[in-house]
């Protein structure tokens, strides 16, 4: 059986975490020509576009540090297309879930941090 990637494992763990916090998962791995959004979840009045970053406990940097300005721009553009195409009237929010897993047990969470509003879209027109 092929091994599941760290990113896929992190997305499963993040989805579980969000459901436990009362979010409804609308979709995962939503892709558009601009990029991909790991999880799109709703907890009214927000629609959360969630980037998941997973590292093992011996990583030399925090998972959130991998969400660069360029990555943020791609997520914002993709989110705006999702909103437009689905006529969403909820308040958009851009979150990061960073997960640190145990070295020898990659499905065991050492630490999880849900950073709500980790970045914002600023002028939405600038995303296009």
C-alpha positions, 0 to 999 in steps of 0.5 A: 500500500502506498504511503500517504503524504504528510500533507494529506495526513495533516489535512485529515487531522485538520478536518477532524479538528474543524468538525470538532470545533463546529465547522462544516467542511464544504470541500477539500483540495479545491483547485482553480487555475490560480492554485489550491485551497486545502479546506473550505469550511463554514461556521457562520457567519464565516466561510474559512479558506484554510491552508494546512501546514504539517511538520514533524516535531523536529522541524527547524521552523514553524509550519505557518512560515511556509505560507508565503505572500505568494502562496497567500495571493494564490489562495485569495485568488482561488477563494474569490473565484469560489465565492463568485462561482458559488454566489457565497454571501458569508464573510470570507476568512483566511486561516492557517492550521499548523500541525506538529506531529510526533516523529515516529507516529505521524497521525499523532498530534503533538500540537495544533494551532488554528490561526483564524484570520492569518492573513487578509485579502486587503483590496479584493480587486488587487487579487485579480 
